[in-house]
C-alpha cells in the first residue's frame, strides 16, 4: 500500500530494484558522446501472493473526457492493475507503452473474470502486454557543452568549485530527446499505445520517476543552464513549451497525457524573459509573445474568479488552482483511490463527495505543493488530512504573485511594439497587486497568507509562500517603512538557520507526513527566499542582525502571531546519536543550537559591517550548498584529491555501496546530510531543480561559500521518531513513522 506516512526517509534508501536494464551509448562528434541511458523495467511487487484473488473494487469513476484512451485513463484496466498493486509506485505502470495494439491489450484484459482473477494473472498480463517505462526517451548530446563555464571562477573554495563543476556535468546525464522509433502512433489506430507526449526538441528532465519534461521544475533547471552557458538547451526547452501551448492551449503539468487536465505554476513568461535578458536573443519573441498571450488567457478563463474583500469591500479578479477532474489521477491512481475509499471510514463518501475530492487532489498537484497542510481544511496525519483538501477555495499567494509578474514581464517584452497590449497587461497587473495586498497581506504579522474563500478570511498557516510576492516585485508599504519591519518579514529565515541544522522548511507544521510540510526544505523555495532578500532596498538593510531580548532565542525577533505557534510548539531539533534521542532545548537562548559568533554553523564566515540582509543571504546560501554536498557525499559522492569517498562501513548505513552520490529533490531542515521524506513516492535523485539552484548559488554567492562541516554518518539509536509539536502532542507510537537509518549531527558536533 502506498502510504504518505513515511517521513524522514534518508538519503541512501531510495534505490529501486530493477528487473532488467537496456543500456545503449551513441557516439557523435568528439567531446559530445551520449551518456549511457538505462531503460528500466521495475520488478512487479504485488502486496499479496501471486495465487491470491484480487481485492474487491469500488465502482468505477466517471470517464474523463480530457484523458485520451482506455488504458492509461481512469477505467477498469487501470483500476484493476492498481488494485493488484503490481508496482510500489502507481506511476510505473502508466509510463509503460504497450507492446501490442490498444485493441489487442483491451481484448486480453477482457479475458479476465475480475471476480476470480489472481495477482499472478495480472502480473503476467502486464509483463506480456507492456514494455519498459521510459522507452520513448533517448539520451541527448549537449553539443555546446563547456566543461569549464565562466561561473566556476566565482567560487573561491577549491572543494566547492570542484563540486559545482561536478553538478554542472550532470546536465549531460539528464538531457533527453524523444526516441521517435519508440513513439506510438496516435490513439487508437497504432501498433502500440503510450502515455508519452512526444516533444520536438531537446529538454532536461528532473530525474528519478520524473522522466519527462516538467513545467515549473524547468524554471529552476533553466537558471542552472544559464550558469552552464547552455543557452541552446534553454531555447529548445522553451520551444517545447510553445509547442504544447499550440497543441493544448496551455502547458500541462508534465509530458504525459495523464497531465492534460492541469498545469503548474505558470512560469513560462518568466523563463522567456530571462532567456532574452541573458542571451539578448529577441528572435524568440516572434513566436513566444502570442503564445504567452494564449497561456495567460487560459489562466484567466479557467482559473480566475471574482473575489470581494471582507477587509475593504473591493472586488478583484484573482486566480486559484481548480482542476476539472472526477477520478483518481492516473499516475497516482492507487493513492487517490485509497484516499477516497478508505476502509476505516465509518461513513463512505458519496459519489459526489468522491468526485469533489478527486478534483481537489488534482488541484493540489497543480499547485506544485502536493501536498501540504497549507491547503488542508483540517491538517491531519497523512491521508486523513488529504480528505479535507480545500485547494480550490484558496486564493494562493504563489499563483497570483507569479501571474502579476508575468503581466509586467510581458508588457516589458512588448516594449513599444504593441503599446495597447502592454498597457492592458500593466492594468491587469495593477489589479492583481492590489488584490494581493488587500486579501493576502497581514500588516500586523508582516507576512502573506492565502485567502480562504470558505472562511472568507486569511488562513493562519505560515508558509514559505510568504516570500513569493517580494520575489515577484510586490513589497508592501509596511516592509518599506523601517529596517525593523523589513527584517521582521524575514525573521523566520533567521530563526530557521539558528534553530535547525538545515535550510528553511516549507511550513513549521511537522505532524502531517506530507512532503510540502516540515521537516522538508525544497530548492525552489530557498532560491525564492534568496531572491526576495535581494529585492529589499539597500537602505533598509544597513543594520546588522537584531539581537533577541534578554534570555530569549531568535524566536523573540519574529513578529507576534506570524508563525502561528508559540516557541515551545515549534518542531524541535533532534540531537540524534544519543541514547535518548532527545531534542535540543525548545525555548530560550539554548534553542538557537547553531548560533556562533556572528553567524551560524555551516553559514559561512561573518564579515565586518555586514547588514542583516547580506548575513541572511550568506547563511542561507551556505546552508543550502552544505545540504546538497553533504547528502551527496553521504551517498557515495567523492572528488579526487579533495573529498575522499566515505568508507564502506558508513556507505552501508546509507545503502550506498557502489553509489557515486545522489542529488535529491528535497532535503531535511533537521540534517544537512539527509534527504527529505514523506509524500506519495520515494525521494527522488537526479535532480534538475536541485542542480539548477546549486549552480545559481555557486555563481551568485561563490566568494562567500565556505567548505562545510558534514556530520558523521550514524545509525539511528531508535526505530521511531517523535513529533515535536506541542500543538498536537503526537507520540511516535501513534504516528507509526519508521526511520531505518538517519544521518545527523552528533551532540558533540553542535554543542
C-alpha positions as CSV (number, residue, x, y, z in Angstrom):
1,X,0.0,0.0,0.0
2,X,1.3,3.4,-0.9
3,X,1.5,5.5,2.2
4,X,2.1,9.2,2.8
5,X,3.1,8.4,6.4
6,X,6.7,7.5,5.5
7,X,8.5,10.5,6.9
8,X,12.3,11.3,7.0
9,X,13.4,8.6,4.6
10,X,17.1,9.1,4.5
11,X,19.3,9.8,1.6
12,X,20.5,6.3,0.7
13,X,17.2,4.5,0.9
14,X,15.9,5.4,-2.4
15,X,17.2,2.8,-4.8
16,X,14.7,1.0,-7.0
17,X,15.4,-2.6,-7.6
18,X,15.4,-3.2,-11.4
19,X,14.5,-6.4,-13.1
20,X,16.3,-5.7,-16.3
21,X,18.2,-2.9,-17.9
22,X,18.8,-1.9,-21.5
23,X,21.8,0.3,-22.0
24,X,23.0,2.0,-25.1
25,X,25.7,4.5,-25.9
26,X,25.6,6.6,-29.0
27,X,28.7,8.4,-30.1
28,X,28.6,11.6,-32.1
29,X,31.4,14.2,-32.7
30,X,34.4,14.1,-30.3
31,X,33.5,15.5,-26.9
32,X,29.8,15.1,-27.4
33,X,29.4,11.3,-26.7
34,X,26.0,10.5,-25.5
35,X,25.9,9.1,-21.9
36,X,24.6,5.7,-21.3
37,X,20.8,5.8,-20.8
38,X,19.4,2.9,-18.9
39,X,15.8,1.9,-19.5
40,X,14.5,0.0,-16.5
41,X,11.6,-2.3,-16.0
42,X,10.6,-2.3,-12.4
43,X,10.1,-5.6,-10.7
44,X,6.5,-6.5,-10.1
45,X,5.9,-6.4,-6.3
46,X,2.3,-7.2,-5.6
47,X,1.3,-6.9,-1.9
48,X,-0.3,-10.3,-1.9
49,X,0.8,-13.7,-3.1
50,X,0.5,-14.5,-6.8
51,X,-2.2,-17.0,-6.1
52,X,-4.4,-14.6,-4.2
53,X,-7.5,-13.3,-5.8
54,X,-7.8,-9.6,-6.4
55,X,-9.4,-7.4,-3.7
56,X,-12.9,-6.3,-4.4
57,X,-13.2,-3.0,-6.2
58,X,-15.2,0.1,-5.7
59,X,-17.4,1.2,-8.7
60,X,-15.5,2.8,-11.5
61,X,-15.3,6.6,-11.6
62,X,-16.7,8.6,-14.5
63,X,-14.9,8.6,-17.8
64,X,-12.7,11.6,-18.0
65,X,-13.2,13.5,-21.3
66,X,-9.8,15.2,-21.1
67,X,-7.9,11.9,-21.0
68,X,-7.0,10.0,-24.2
69,X,-7.6,6.2,-24.4
70,X,-8.9,3.4,-22.3
71,X,-5.6,2.0,-21.0
72,X,-3.9,4.9,-19.2
73,X,-7.0,6.8,-18.2
74,X,-9.5,6.0,-15.5
75,X,-11.3,2.8,-16.3
76,X,-11.5,-0.9,-15.5
77,X,-8.0,-1.8,-16.8
78,X,-6.2,1.0,-14.9
79,X,-8.1,0.4,-11.7
80,X,-7.6,-3.4,-11.8
81,X,-3.8,-3.1,-12.2
82,X,-3.7,-0.6,-9.4
83,X,-5.9,-2.7,-7.1
84,X,-3.5,-5.5,-7.7
85,X,-0.7,-3.2,-6.5
86,X,1.7,-4.6,-9.1
87,X,4.2,-1.8,-8.5
88,X,5.0,0.1,-5.4
89,X,4.7,3.4,-7.4
90,X,1.5,3.8,-9.4
91,X,3.3,6.0,-12.0
92,X,5.4,3.0,-13.1
93,X,2.5,1.3,-14.9
94,X,1.2,4.4,-16.7
95,X,4.7,5.1,-18.1
96,X,4.9,1.8,-19.8
97,X,4.0,1.8,-23.5
98,X,2.1,-1.3,-24.7
99,X,3.8,-4.0,-26.7
100,X,0.6,-4.6,-28.6
101,X,-2.1,-2.5,-30.2
102,X,-4.7,-0.9,-28.0
103,X,-7.4,-3.2,-29.3
104,X,-5.3,-6.3,-28.5
105,X,-4.4,-5.2,-25.0
106,X,-8.1,-4.4,-24.2
107,X,-9.0,-7.8,-25.7
108,X,-6.5,-9.6,-23.5
109,X,-7.8,-7.7,-20.5
110,X,-11.4,-8.6,-21.3
111,X,-10.4,-12.3,-20.8
112,X,-10.2,-11.7,-17.1
113,X,-13.0,-12.7,-14.8
114,X,-12.4,-9.9,-12.3
115,X,-14.3,-11.9,-9.6
116,X,-11.8,-14.7,-9.8
117,X,-8.6,-13.1,-11.3
118,X,-5.4,-13.6,-9.3
119,X,-2.5,-11.4,-8.6
120,X,-0.3,-13.6,-10.8
121,X,-2.7,-13.3,-13.7
122,X,-2.5,-9.5,-13.6
123,X,1.3,-9.6,-13.3
124,X,1.5,-11.9,-16.3
125,X,-0.8,-9.6,-18.3
126,X,1.3,-6.6,-17.6
127,X,4.5,-8.5,-18.4
128,X,3.1,-9.8,-21.7
129,X,1.4,-6.7,-22.9
130,X,3.5,-3.8,-21.7
131,X,7.1,-2.7,-22.3
132,X,9.7,-0.9,-20.1
133,X,8.9,2.5,-18.8
134,X,10.7,5.4,-20.5
135,X,11.4,3.7,-23.8
136,X,10.1,6.8,-25.6
137,X,13.1,8.8,-24.5
138,X,16.7,8.8,-25.5
139,X,19.8,10.5,-24.2
140,X,20.6,13.8,-25.9
141,X,24.0,15.2,-26.6
142,X,24.6,18.8,-25.4
143,X,26.7,19.9,-28.4
144,X,27.8,23.2,-26.9
145,X,28.7,21.8,-23.5
146,X,31.6,23.6,-22.0
147,X,33.2,21.6,-19.1
148,X,34.6,24.8,-17.5
149,X,32.0,27.6,-17.8
150,X,32.9,31.0,-16.5
151,X,30.7,30.9,-13.4
152,X,33.2,28.5,-11.8
153,X,35.6,31.4,-11.4
154,X,33.1,32.9,-9.0
155,X,33.7,30.1,-6.5
156,X,36.7,30.6,-4.3
157,X,36.9,27.4,-2.3
158,X,38.6,24.6,-4.3
159,X,36.3,21.9,-3.0
160,X,33.1,23.8,-3.6
161,X,34.3,24.8,-7.0
162,X,35.0,21.2,-7.9
163,X,31.6,20.2,-6.6
164,X,29.9,22.9,-8.8
165,X,31.8,21.6,-11.8
166,X,30.6,18.1,-11.0
167,X,27.0,19.2,-10.8
168,X,27.4,21.2,-14.0
169,X,28.3,17.9,-15.6
170,X,25.1,16.3,-14.5
171,X,23.2,18.1,-17.3
172,X,24.8,15.6,-19.7
173,X,23.1,12.8,-17.8
174,X,19.6,14.5,-17.7
175,X,19.3,15.8,-21.3
176,X,16.7,13.9,-23.4
177,X,15.2,13.7,-26.8
178,X,12.1,11.9,-28.0
179,X,13.0,8.4,-29.2
180,X,10.9,8.7,-32.4
181,X,11.3,5.0,-33.1
182,X,9.6,4.0,-29.9
183,X,6.7,6.6,-30.0
184,X,3.3,5.0,-30.5
185,X,1.0,6.3,-33.2
186,X,-1.9,8.5,-32.4
187,X,-4.7,6.7,-30.5
188,X,-6.5,4.4,-31.3
189,X,-5.1,3.1,-34.6
190,X,-1.4,2.5,-33.7
191,X,0.5,-0.7,-33.3
192,X,1.0,0.4,-29.6
193,X,-0.3,2.9,-27.1
194,X,1.7,5.0,-24.7
195,X,1.2,8.0,-22.4
196,X,4.2,10.0,-23.5
197,X,3.7,13.3,-25.3
198,X,6.4,13.5,-28.0
199,X,8.5,16.6,-27.9
200,X,10.3,18.0,-30.9
201,X,13.3,19.5,-29.1
202,X,15.9,18.6,-26.5
203,X,15.0,19.1,-22.9
204,X,16.3,18.4,-19.4
205,X,14.3,16.0,-17.1
206,X,14.2,16.4,-13.3
207,X,15.3,12.8,-12.7
208,X,14.1,9.6,-11.0
209,X,10.4,8.8,-11.6
210,X,10.1,12.2,-13.3
211,X,11.4,11.1,-16.7
212,X,9.6,13.7,-18.8
213,X,9.8,17.4,-19.2
214,X,8.0,19.2,-16.3
215,X,6.6,22.7,-16.2
216,X,7.7,24.5,-13.1
217,X,10.7,22.3,-12.5
218,X,12.1,23.7,-15.7
219,X,12.3,27.3,-14.4
220,X,15.0,26.3,-11.9
221,X,16.6,23.9,-14.3
222,X,16.9,26.9,-16.7
223,X,18.5,29.1,-14.0
224,X,21.3,26.4,-13.8
225,X,21.5,26.1,-17.6
226,X,22.2,29.8,-17.8
227,X,25.2,29.4,-15.5
228,X,26.3,26.4,-17.5
229,X,26.1,28.5,-20.7
230,X,23.7,26.0,-22.3
231,X,21.6,28.7,-23.9
232,X,20.6,26.5,-26.8
233,X,19.1,23.9,-24.4
234,X,17.1,26.7,-22.7
235,X,15.8,27.7,-26.2
236,X,14.8,24.2,-27.0
237,X,13.1,23.8,-23.7
238,X,11.0,26.9,-24.4
239,X,10.3,25.7,-27.9
240,X,8.8,22.5,-26.4
241,X,6.6,24.6,-24.1
242,X,5.4,26.7,-27.1
243,X,4.6,23.5,-29.0
244,X,2.4,22.4,-26.1
245,X,0.6,25.8,-25.9
246,X,-0.1,25.4,-29.6
247,X,-1.3,21.9,-29.3
248,X,-3.3,22.0,-26.0
249,X,-3.9,25.7,-25.3
250,X,-1.8,25.6,-22.1
251,X,1.3,24.0,-20.7
252,X,0.5,20.7,-18.9
253,X,2.0,19.7,-15.6
254,X,4.3,17.3,-17.4
255,X,4.9,15.5,-20.7
256,X,2.3,12.7,-20.3
257,X,-1.3,12.5,-21.4
258,X,-2.5,11.9,-17.9
259,X,-1.4,15.5,-17.1
260,X,-3.7,17.1,-19.7
261,X,-6.3,18.2,-17.2
262,X,-3.9,20.5,-15.2
263,X,-1.0,22.9,-15.4
264,X,1.6,24.0,-12.8
265,X,2.7,27.4,-11.5
266,X,2.8,29.5,-14.8
267,X,6.5,30.5,-15.1
268,X,6.7,30.3,-18.9
269,X,6.9,34.1,-19.4
270,X,9.4,34.4,-16.6
271,X,11.6,31.8,-18.5
272,X,11.2,33.6,-21.8
273,X,12.1,37.0,-20.2
274,X,15.2,35.5,-18.5
275,X,16.3,33.9,-21.8
276,X,16.0,37.2,-23.7
277,X,17.6,39.1,-20.9
278,X,20.6,36.7,-20.6
279,X,21.2,36.0,-24.2
280,X,20.0,39.1,-26.0
281,X,18.2,36.8,-28.5
282,X,14.9,38.6,-29.2
283,X,14.1,36.4,-32.2
284,X,12.2,34.0,-30.0
285,X,9.7,36.7,-29.2
286,X,8.0,36.5,-32.6
287,X,6.7,33.0,-31.6
288,X,6.7,33.4,-27.9
289,X,4.6,36.6,-27.4
290,X,1.4,35.4,-29.0
291,X,1.7,32.1,-27.2
292,X,2.4,33.8,-23.9
293,X,-0.9,35.7,-24.5
294,X,-2.6,32.3,-25.1
295,X,-1.3,30.9,-21.8
296,X,-2.4,33.9,-19.8
297,X,-5.8,33.7,-21.5
298,X,-6.1,30.1,-20.4
299,X,-5.4,31.1,-16.8
300,X,-7.8,34.0,-17.0
301,X,-10.6,31.9,-18.5
302,X,-10.1,28.7,-16.5
303,X,-8.6,29.6,-13.2
304,X,-9.7,33.2,-12.4
305,X,-12.7,34.2,-10.3
306,X,-14.1,37.4,-8.7
307,X,-13.3,37.9,-5.0
308,X,-14.7,40.6,-2.8
309,X,-12.5,41.6,0.1
310,X,-14.0,41.4,3.6
311,X,-11.4,44.0,4.7
312,X,-12.2,46.8,2.1
313,X,-15.3,45.6,0.3
314,X,-13.3,45.9,-3.0
315,X,-13.6,43.3,-5.7
316,X,-10.7,41.7,-7.5
317,X,-10.1,39.1,-10.3
318,X,-7.9,36.6,-8.6
319,X,-6.5,33.2,-9.7
320,X,-6.8,29.9,-7.9
321,X,-5.9,26.3,-8.7
322,X,-9.0,24.4,-9.8
323,X,-8.8,21.2,-11.9
324,X,-11.9,19.7,-13.5
325,X,-11.5,16.0,-12.6
326,X,-13.7,13.4,-11.1
327,X,-11.4,10.3,-11.0
328,X,-8.0,9.3,-9.4
329,X,-5.0,10.8,-11.1
330,X,-3.6,8.0,-13.4
331,X,-0.1,8.4,-12.1
332,X,-1.3,8.3,-8.5
333,X,-4.3,6.1,-9.0
334,X,-4.0,3.8,-6.0
335,X,-3.0,6.7,-3.7
336,X,-6.1,8.7,-4.7
337,X,-8.4,5.6,-4.7
338,X,-7.4,4.7,-1.2
339,X,-7.8,8.3,0.0
340,X,-11.4,8.2,-1.2
341,X,-12.2,4.6,-0.5
342,X,-10.5,4.3,2.9
343,X,-11.9,1.2,4.7
344,X,-11.6,3.0,8.0
345,X,-14.2,5.5,7.0
346,X,-17.3,4.9,9.1
347,X,-19.4,6.6,6.5
348,X,-18.2,6.2,2.9
349,X,-18.1,9.2,0.7
350,X,-21.0,9.7,-1.7
351,X,-20.2,9.7,-5.4
352,X,-20.4,13.5,-5.4
353,X,-18.1,13.8,-2.5
354,X,-15.6,11.4,-4.1
355,X,-15.7,13.3,-7.3
356,X,-15.0,16.5,-5.5
357,X,-12.2,15.0,-3.6
358,X,-10.6,13.7,-6.8
359,X,-10.9,17.3,-8.1
360,X,-9.1,18.6,-5.0
361,X,-6.3,16.1,-5.3
362,X,-5.7,17.0,-8.9
363,X,-5.8,20.7,-8.0
364,X,-3.3,20.1,-5.2
365,X,-1.0,18.6,-7.8
366,X,-1.4,21.7,-10.0
367,X,-0.1,23.8,-7.2
368,X,3.2,22.0,-7.3
369,X,2.9,21.7,-3.5
370,X,1.4,18.2,-3.5
371,X,0.6,18.1,-0.6
372,X,0.7,20.5,2.3
373,X,-1.2,21.5,5.4
374,X,-1.4,24.9,3.7
375,X,-4.3,23.6,1.6
376,X,-6.0,21.3,4.2
377,X,-9.1,22.4,5.9
378,X,-8.1,20.2,8.9
379,X,-4.4,19.4,8.8
380,X,-4.1,15.8,10.0
381,X,-1.7,12.9,9.7
382,X,-1.2,11.8,6.1
383,X,-4.2,10.6,4.1
384,X,-6.9,11.5,6.6
385,X,-5.9,15.1,6.2
386,X,-6.0,14.8,2.4
387,X,-9.7,14.1,2.6
388,X,-10.1,17.7,3.9
389,X,-8.2,19.3,1.0
390,X,-9.6,22.7,0.2
391,X,-7.3,23.8,-2.6
392,X,-9.9,25.3,-4.9
393,X,-11.3,27.5,-2.2
394,X,-8.0,29.2,-1.5
395,X,-6.6,32.2,-3.3
396,X,-2.9,31.3,-3.3
397,X,-0.1,33.7,-2.7
398,X,2.3,32.0,-5.1
399,X,0.0,31.7,-8.2
400,X,-1.2,35.3,-8.0
401,X,2.3,36.7,-7.4
402,X,3.6,34.8,-10.5
403,X,0.7,36.0,-12.7
404,X,1.3,39.6,-11.5
405,X,5.0,39.4,-12.6
406,X,4.1,37.6,-15.8
407,X,1.9,40.5,-16.8
408,X,4.7,43.0,-16.1
409,X,7.3,41.0,-17.9
410,X,5.1,40.5,-20.9
411,X,4.4,44.3,-21.1
412,X,8.2,44.9,-21.0
413,X,8.9,42.3,-23.7
414,X,6.4,44.1,-26.0
415,X,8.3,47.4,-25.4
416,X,7.0,49.9,-27.9
417,X,5.9,47.2,-30.5
418,X,2.4,47.0,-29.1
419,X,1.5,49.8,-26.8
420,X,-2.1,48.7,-26.4
421,X,-1.2,45.1,-25.3
422,X,1.5,46.5,-23.0
423,X,-0.9,48.9,-21.4
424,X,-3.6,46.2,-20.9
425,X,-1.1,43.9,-19.1
426,X,0.0,46.7,-16.8
427,X,-3.6,47.5,-15.9
428,X,-4.4,43.8,-15.1
429,X,-1.1,43.6,-13.1
430,X,-2.2,46.6,-11.0
431,X,-5.4,44.9,-10.1
432,X,-3.7,41.7,-9.1
433,X,-1.2,43.6,-7.0
434,X,-4.0,45.5,-5.2
435,X,-5.8,42.2,-4.6
436,X,-2.6,40.5,-3.2
437,X,-2.0,43.4,-0.8
438,X,-5.7,43.6,0.3
439,X,-6.6,39.9,0.6
440,X,-3.3,38.2,1.4
441,X,-1.1,40.7,3.3
442,X,-1.4,40.9,7.1
443,X,0.3,44.2,8.0
444,X,0.3,43.3,11.7
445,X,2.0,39.9,11.3
446,X,4.2,41.2,8.5
447,X,3.5,38.1,6.3
448,X,1.4,37.0,3.4
449,X,-1.3,34.2,3.9
450,X,-3.5,32.5,1.4
451,X,-7.1,33.8,1.4
452,X,-9.7,31.2,2.2
453,X,-13.0,31.6,0.4
454,X,-14.6,29.1,2.8
455,X,-14.0,31.2,5.9
456,X,-13.8,34.5,3.9
457,X,-10.6,35.3,5.7
458,X,-6.9,34.8,5.5
459,X,-5.5,31.5,6.7
460,X,-3.2,31.4,9.6
461,X,-0.7,28.8,8.5
462,X,2.7,30.4,7.9
463,X,4.5,29.0,4.8
464,X,7.5,29.9,2.6
465,X,4.9,31.1,0.1
466,X,5.0,34.4,2.0
467,X,8.2,35.3,0.1
468,X,6.7,34.9,-3.4
469,X,5.3,38.5,-3.7
470,X,8.6,40.2,-2.9
471,X,10.4,37.8,-5.3
472,X,7.9,39.0,-7.9
473,X,8.3,42.7,-7.1
474,X,5.4,43.3,-4.6
475,X,6.9,44.9,-1.5
476,X,4.3,46.1,1.0
477,X,4.5,49.6,2.4
478,X,4.9,48.3,5.9
479,X,8.0,46.4,4.9
480,X,9.4,49.5,3.3
481,X,8.6,51.6,6.4
482,X,11.6,50.6,8.5
483,X,14.6,48.3,8.9
484,X,12.8,46.6,11.8
485,X,9.8,45.8,9.7
486,X,11.9,44.7,6.7
487,X,13.8,42.3,9.0
488,X,10.5,41.1,10.6
489,X,9.3,39.9,7.2
490,X,12.4,37.6,7.1
491,X,12.6,36.8,10.8
492,X,11.5,33.2,10.2
493,X,14.6,32.7,8.0
494,X,16.8,33.9,10.8
495,X,15.1,31.6,13.2
496,X,15.4,28.6,10.9
497,X,19.1,28.9,10.3
498,X,19.8,29.4,14.1
499,X,17.4,26.7,15.4
500,X,17.7,24.0,12.8
501,X,20.7,22.3,11.1
502,X,19.3,22.6,7.6
503,X,17.6,25.3,5.5
504,X,14.1,26.9,5.7
505,X,11.3,24.4,5.9
506,X,8.1,24.8,3.8
507,X,6.0,25.2,6.9
508,X,6.5,24.7,10.6
509,X,3.8,22.0,10.7
510,X,5.6,18.7,11.2
511,X,2.8,16.2,12.0
512,X,1.1,15.6,8.7
513,X,3.7,13.4,7.0
514,X,3.1,15.5,3.8
515,X,6.1,16.3,1.7
516,X,5.4,20.1,1.5
517,X,5.4,20.4,5.3
518,X,8.2,20.4,7.9
519,X,10.8,19.0,8.1
520,X,11.2,19.2,4.3
521,X,13.0,22.0,2.5
522,X,12.8,22.4,-1.2
523,X,15.4,24.0,-3.5
524,X,13.0,26.3,-5.3
525,X,11.9,27.9,-2.1
526,X,15.5,28.6,-1.0
527,X,16.0,30.3,-4.3
528,X,12.9,32.4,-3.9
529,X,13.9,33.4,-0.4
530,X,17.3,34.5,-1.6
531,X,15.8,36.4,-4.5
532,X,13.3,38.1,-2.1
533,X,16.2,39.1,0.2
534,X,18.0,40.6,-2.8
535,X,14.9,42.6,-3.7
536,X,14.8,44.5,-0.4
537,X,16.2,48.1,-0.9
538,X,19.7,48.5,0.4
539,X,18.7,51.5,2.7
540,X,16.6,49.0,4.7
541,X,19.5,46.5,5.2
542,X,22.4,48.5,6.6
543,X,21.9,47.4,10.2
544,X,23.3,44.1,11.5
545,X,21.1,41.3,12.6
546,X,19.0,42.4,15.6
547,X,19.6,40.8,19.0
548,X,17.0,38.8,20.9
549,X,15.9,40.1,24.3
550,X,17.5,39.0,27.5
551,X,17.3,35.2,27.9
552,X,15.4,34.9,24.6
553,X,16.1,33.0,21.4
554,X,15.7,34.3,17.8
555,X,12.0,33.4,18.1
556,X,11.8,36.7,20.1
557,X,12.5,38.6,16.9
558,X,9.6,37.1,14.9
559,X,6.5,39.4,14.8
560,X,3.8,38.4,17.2
561,X,1.5,35.8,15.7
562,X,3.4,35.4,12.4
563,X,4.2,31.7,12.7
564,X,1.0,30.7,14.5
565,X,3.0,28.7,17.1
566,X,4.4,29.6,20.4
567,X,8.1,28.9,20.7
568,X,7.5,25.7,22.6
569,X,5.2,24.5,19.9
570,X,7.7,24.7,17.1
571,X,9.3,21.5,15.9
572,X,12.4,20.5,17.8
573,X,15.9,19.9,16.5
574,X,16.8,16.3,17.4
575,X,20.2,15.6,18.7
576,X,20.4,12.1,17.4
577,X,23.2,9.7,18.3
578,X,22.4,10.0,22.0
579,X,20.7,7.1,23.8
580,X,17.6,9.1,24.5
581,X,17.3,10.7,21.0
582,X,16.3,13.9,22.7
583,X,15.6,17.3,21.1
584,X,17.6,20.4,21.7
585,X,16.2,22.9,24.2
586,X,12.8,24.1,23.0
587,X,12.9,27.7,24.3
588,X,15.4,30.3,25.3
589,X,18.9,31.1,24.0
590,X,19.9,27.4,24.0
591,X,17.2,26.7,21.4
592,X,19.5,28.5,18.9
593,X,21.6,25.5,18.7
594,X,23.5,26.6,15.6
595,X,24.4,30.1,16.7
596,X,28.0,31.1,16.5
597,X,29.8,34.4,17.0
598,X,28.5,36.5,14.1
599,X,27.0,33.6,12.1
600,X,25.7,30.1,12.3
601,X,27.2,26.6,11.8
602,X,27.6,25.9,8.1
603,X,26.6,29.5,7.4
604,X,29.9,30.9,6.0
605,X,32.1,33.5,7.6
606,X,30.8,36.7,9.1
607,X,32.1,39.9,7.5
608,X,32.7,43.2,9.4
609,X,29.9,45.7,8.8
610,X,27.7,43.2,7.1
611,X,24.0,44.2,7.1
612,X,21.2,41.8,8.1
613,X,20.1,41.1,4.6
614,X,23.6,40.1,3.5
615,X,24.0,38.0,6.6
616,X,20.9,36.0,5.9
617,X,21.7,35.6,2.2
618,X,25.2,34.3,3.1
619,X,23.9,31.9,5.8
620,X,21.1,30.5,3.7
621,X,23.3,30.2,0.6
622,X,25.9,28.3,2.5
623,X,23.4,26.1,4.3
624,X,21.8,25.1,1.0
625,X,25.2,24.3,-0.6
626,X,26.1,22.2,2.5
627,X,22.8,20.3,2.4
628,X,23.3,19.3,-1.2
629,X,27.0,18.5,-0.9
630,X,26.8,16.6,2.4
631,X,23.9,14.4,1.3
632,X,25.7,13.7,-2.0
633,X,28.8,12.7,0.0
634,X,26.8,10.6,2.4
635,X,25.5,8.6,-0.6
636,X,28.9,7.9,-2.1
637,X,29.9,11.2,-3.7
638,X,33.6,11.9,-3.9
639,X,36.1,14.3,-5.6
640,X,39.6,13.0,-6.3
641,X,42.2,14.8,-4.2
642,X,39.6,16.9,-2.4
643,X,36.9,14.7,-0.9
644,X,37.5,11.0,-0.4
645,X,34.6,8.6,-0.6
646,X,33.2,7.5,2.7
647,X,34.4,4.1,3.9
648,X,32.2,1.1,3.2
649,X,31.1,0.9,6.8
650,X,29.4,4.2,6.5
651,X,28.1,3.7,3.0
652,X,26.5,0.5,4.2
653,X,24.4,2.7,6.6
654,X,23.0,4.7,3.8
655,X,22.7,1.7,1.5
656,X,25.1,3.5,-0.9
657,X,27.9,1.0,-1.5
658,X,28.8,1.3,-5.2
659,X,26.9,4.6,-5.4
660,X,28.6,7.8,-6.5
661,X,26.4,10.4,-4.8
662,X,22.7,11.4,-5.1
663,X,21.3,14.8,-5.9
664,X,18.0,14.8,-4.1
665,X,14.8,16.7,-4.9
666,X,14.3,17.9,-1.3
667,X,16.1,18.0,2.0
668,X,15.5,17.8,5.7
669,X,15.8,21.0,7.7
670,X,16.9,18.8,10.6
671,X,20.0,17.3,9.0
672,X,22.3,18.6,6.3
673,X,23.2,15.2,5.0
674,X,19.8,13.7,4.6
675,X,17.1,13.9,2.0
676,X,13.6,15.0,2.9
677,X,10.8,12.4,3.1
678,X,7.0,11.9,3.2
679,X,4.6,12.2,0.3
680,X,3.4,9.8,-2.2
681,X,6.6,8.4,-3.6
682,X,10.2,7.6,-2.5
683,X,12.7,10.5,-2.5
684,X,13.9,11.2,-6.0
685,X,17.5,11.5,-7.1
686,X,18.7,13.4,-10.1
687,X,17.7,16.2,-9.7
688,X,17.0,19.0,-12.1
689,X,16.0,21.9,-9.8
690,X,18.4,21.0,-7.1
691,X,21.2,21.2,-9.6
692,X,19.9,24.4,-11.1
693,X,19.6,26.2,-7.7
694,X,23.1,24.9,-6.6
695,X,24.7,26.3,-9.8
696,X,22.9,29.6,-9.3
697,X,24.0,29.8,-5.7
698,X,27.6,29.0,-6.7
699,X,27.6,31.7,-9.3
700,X,25.9,34.3,-7.2
701,X,27.5,33.7,-3.8
702,X,30.7,31.8,-4.7
703,X,33.1,34.1,-2.9
704,X,31.1,33.7,0.4
705,X,30.8,29.9,0.3
706,X,32.8,28.0,2.8
707,X,33.7,24.3,2.8
708,X,31.1,22.5,5.0
709,X,31.3,20.6,8.3
710,X,29.5,17.4,7.2
711,X,28.3,15.4,10.2
712,X,29.3,11.8,10.6
713,X,27.0,9.1,9.3
714,X,25.5,7.2,12.1
715,X,22.8,4.6,12.5
716,X,19.7,5.5,14.4
717,X,19.6,4.5,18.1
718,X,15.8,4.1,17.9
719,X,13.3,2.9,15.3
720,X,10.8,5.7,15.8
721,X,10.8,9.4,16.0
722,X,8.5,11.8,17.9
723,X,6.6,14.7,16.6
724,X,7.9,17.7,18.5
725,X,5.0,19.9,18.1
726,X,3.3,20.5,21.4
727,X,0.3,21.8,19.4
728,X,-0.7,18.3,18.6
729,X,1.3,16.2,21.0
730,X,1.5,13.1,18.8
731,X,3.9,10.5,20.0
732,X,5.9,8.0,17.9
733,X,3.6,5.2,18.8
734,X,0.6,7.0,17.3
735,X,2.3,8.3,14.3
736,X,3.7,4.9,13.2
737,X,6.6,6.6,11.5
738,X,9.6,4.3,10.9
739,X,13.1,5.6,10.3
740,X,15.5,2.9,9.3
741,X,18.6,5.0,9.2
742,X,19.4,8.6,10.0
743,X,22.3,10.8,9.3
744,X,22.7,13.6,11.7
745,X,24.9,15.8,13.9
746,X,26.3,14.1,16.9
747,X,25.7,16.1,20.1
748,X,29.4,16.8,20.4
749,X,29.4,18.3,16.9
750,X,26.9,21.0,17.7
751,X,27.1,21.8,21.4
